[in-house]
Amino acid sequence: MAPSTTRIHQLFLLNLSLQLFDGVATYQGARFWGEGNPLLLSLIPTIGLLSTLLLFKAKACGFLVVLRRLGHRPLVYESMIVLATTYACLSFVPWMYRFFTLIRI
């Protein structure tokens, strides 16, 4: 059974929210811990933290828009699930751990 348009749209919004969270968390967290992504780290001295984050997050959100527009094609639904799971595990959970550890200190 193919996923509904509503379900794909919900995954799209979840992924956009995770991108937004990652950008804001990285911007705020870079003061204490720096940046762990070597691609971002190499561009930050050249164009600045904010410009680098905006560039990479715009690219990621643009990719999500393309995926959303292709919503009826095979593997789009699964791709959005994989992206959301990856960002939740590799961005949301670590940033939340760091921020709550910082607050507790």
C-alpha positions as CSV (number, residue, x, y, z in Angstrom):
1,M,0.0,0.0,0.0
2,A,1.4,3.4,-1.0
3,P,1.8,6.0,1.7
4,S,-0.8,8.8,1.7
5,T,0.0,12.3,0.6
6,T,-0.8,13.4,4.2
7,R,1.8,11.0,5.6
8,I,4.5,12.2,3.2
9,H,3.7,15.8,4.0
10,Q,4.0,15.1,7.7
11,L,7.4,13.5,7.2
12,F,8.4,16.5,5.1
13,L,7.4,18.9,7.9
14,L,9.2,16.7,10.5
15,N,12.4,16.8,8.4
16,L,12.2,20.5,7.9
17,S,11.7,20.9,11.7
18,L,14.8,18.7,12.3
19,Q,16.8,20.8,9.9
20,L,15.7,24.0,11.6
21,F,16.5,22.6,15.0
22,D,20.0,21.4,13.8
23,G,20.8,24.8,12.4
24,V,19.8,26.7,15.5
25,A,21.4,24.2,17.9
26,T,24.6,24.2,15.9
27,Y,24.7,28.0,15.9
28,Q,24.1,28.1,19.7
29,G,26.3,25.2,20.6
30,A,29.3,26.2,18.5
31,R,30.1,28.7,21.3
32,F,30.8,25.9,23.8
33,W,31.8,22.9,21.7
34,G,32.7,24.0,18.2
35,E,31.5,22.2,15.1
36,G,32.0,18.5,14.5
37,N,31.3,18.4,10.8
38,P,34.6,18.7,8.9
39,L,32.9,20.2,5.8
40,L,31.3,23.0,7.8
41,L,34.4,23.4,9.9
42,S,36.5,24.1,6.8
43,L,34.1,26.8,5.5
44,I,33.4,28.6,8.8
45,P,36.7,30.6,8.8
46,T,36.1,31.6,5.2
47,I,32.5,32.7,5.2
48,G,31.5,32.7,8.9
49,L,29.4,30.5,11.1
50,L,26.0,31.9,10.2
51,S,26.6,32.0,6.5
52,T,27.9,28.5,6.5
53,L,24.9,27.2,8.4
54,L,22.5,29.1,6.2
55,L,24.1,27.7,3.1
56,F,24.1,24.1,4.2
57,K,20.6,24.2,5.7
58,A,19.2,25.9,2.6
59,K,20.7,23.1,0.5
60,A,19.2,20.4,2.8
61,C,15.8,22.1,2.8
62,G,15.9,22.4,-1.0
63,F,16.6,18.7,-1.2
64,L,13.6,18.0,1.0
65,V,11.4,20.1,-1.2
66,V,12.5,18.1,-4.2
67,L,11.8,14.9,-2.3
68,R,8.4,16.2,-1.3
69,R,7.6,17.1,-5.0
70,L,8.5,13.5,-5.9
71,G,6.3,12.1,-3.2
72,H,4.4,9.7,-5.4
73,R,7.6,8.0,-6.6
74,P,9.1,4.8,-5.2
75,L,11.4,5.1,-2.1
76,V,10.6,8.8,-1.4
77,Y,8.6,7.9,1.7
78,E,11.3,5.5,2.9
79,S,14.0,8.1,2.2
80,M,12.2,10.7,4.3
81,I,12.0,8.1,7.1
82,V,15.7,7.4,6.9
83,L,16.5,11.1,6.9
84,A,14.3,11.9,9.9
85,T,15.7,8.9,11.8
86,T,19.3,9.9,11.0
87,Y,18.8,13.5,12.0
88,A,17.0,12.5,15.2
89,C,19.8,10.1,16.2
90,L,22.8,12.1,15.0
91,S,21.6,15.7,15.7
92,F,18.6,16.0,18.0
93,V,19.6,13.4,20.6
94,P,23.2,14.5,20.9
95,W,22.3,18.2,21.0
96,M,19.6,17.7,23.6
97,Y,22.1,15.7,25.7
98,R,24.7,18.4,25.5
99,F,22.2,21.2,26.3
100,F,20.6,19.4,29.3
101,T,24.1,18.5,30.6
102,L,25.1,22.2,30.3
103,I,21.9,23.3,32.2
104,R,22.5,20.8,35.0
105,I,26.0,22.1,35.7
